[in-house]
Amino acid sequence: MRTWISRLAWGVALLAIPAAGAAGAQPVDIKGYGMVGNVNFTAADSFDAVLGSSSGVLFGGGAEVGIPLGGLYVGVGGWRYEQDGERVFVSDGQVFPLGIPVTVQVTPIEITGGWRFRNFSQRFVPYAGAGWSSYRYKETSQFAEAGEDVDERYTGFHILAGAEFRLATWLGLGGEVAWARIPDALGEGGASEAFDETDLGGTSLRLKISIGR
């Protein structure tokens, strides 16, 4: 995932160079960030049946480029969720544990374009954005038979909104809420088929620490 994020971040930066030249002396703002948060998956019944909860901690990071065209910015980031659980069998809405350990990993990559409302305050900057999401879903078990493990990638979109407080010129602390829809990713077997849940997206709350302008 780090390789993908690095490549995409360089691509975002290179795309911003022509805009910077067209805007004259206005600087291009470039910053990196780390984040920690909590995600609540839309497929709540499926995740709860297998993992005991439909929410969990996420960790991630990324980079953003503020293009010198008002408050326009573009960014690329990624995060990871991982939780251990147990394979189950679902019949008429009842969940029967099978005693087979399983690990679920969800690793999204998000490319976002948005607007920072810089006129609101010099130190407190609200923002909003939307973009393309690519979610890798991985399900592994030590005792899995052929075809039981899953390692697939699905695409969708996301929207987000938040605010950043500038602690110093090169240091910021912010929070945001994001919602993603990743359709037709689940529902072809197991608990998700039984509960008729197909969306791998969800809602996440994130705390971000950024370094850069």
Summary of the structure (lengths in Angstrom):
residues: 213
radius of gyration: 19.5
end to end distance: 24.7
largest distance: 65.4
contacts: 682
relative contact order: 0.20
helix: 16%
strand: 59%
